[in-house]
Amino acid sequence: MANHYEIVMFGKTFFRNRLLSKQRTNSMKTTRAVLAAVIGAGLAFSASAQPTQQPGEKVDVKSLPAAVQQTINQKAAGGEIVHVKREDDANGKWNYEVVVRVNGKESGFEVDPNGKLLKQHTEIKR
């Protein structure tokens, strides 16, 4: 055996390269197991830490489909459109949340991508 050399220790003979190879293998298995556990815990924590309100991307009203623009302009008549956000839900669908200010009070509503009014919100507290 050209790659192995013997170590005599307490009357027992060990082959150093085999011993080190086994230690490296065990060390790598332990490292992988710990890494997998940490990644799994991180993913579980991030999933449970999702905010109750879906984050959304602000969009310009002019970039929306005509039916959505029409619904927004009808519902916001006489008021200022504060912002429009595209919100994705857990099912992969989205809608548009619109906040309108009339006489200093803000209220909101939601419109689907086809221009259908989904929900009307009362005064929004900021």
URWOQUI-V439264 format. One record per backbone hydrogen bond with DSSP energy under -1.0 kcal/mol. NH is the residue of the N-H (numbers start at 1). CO is the residue of the C=O. E is the energy in kcal/mol with one decimal. If there is no record, write none. Layout:
NH&CO&E  NH&CO&E
//
This chain:
7&14&-2.1  9&12&-2.9  12&9&-2.4  14&7&-2.2  16&5&-1.6  19&15&-2.2  20&16&-2.8  21&17&-2.3  22&18&-2.2  23&19&-2.0  24&20&-2.6  25&21&-2.2  26&22&-2.4  27&23&-2.5  28&24&-2.6  29&25&-2.2  30&26&-2.3  31&27&-2.5  32&28&-2.7  33&29&-2.4  34&30&-2.6  35&31&-2.6  36&32&-2.7  37&33&-2.1  38&34&-2.5  39&35&-2.5  40&36&-2.5  41&37&-2.5  42&38&-2.3  43&39&-2.5  44&40&-2.3  45&41&-2.6  46&42&-2.5  47&43&-2.0  48&44&-1.8  49&45&-1.3  57&86&-1.9  59&84&-2.8  63&60&-1.7  64&61&-1.7  69&65&-2.4  70&66&-2.5  71&67&-1.9  72&68&-2.5  73&69&-2.8  74&70&-2.2  75&71&-2.5  76&72&-2.1  79&76&-3.1  80&101&-2.7  82&99&-2.5  83&99&-1.2  85&97&-2.7  86&57&-2.9  87&95&-3.0  89&93&-3.2  92&89&-1.6  95&87&-2.0  96&111&-3.3  97&85&-3.0  98&109&-3.1  99&83&-2.5  100&107&-3.2  101&80&-2.9  102&105&-2.8  105&102&-1.9  107&100&-2.6  109&98&-1.9  110&119&-2.3  111&96&-2.5  112&116&-2.6  115&112&-2.2  118&110&-3.3  121&108&-3.8  124&106&-2.9
//
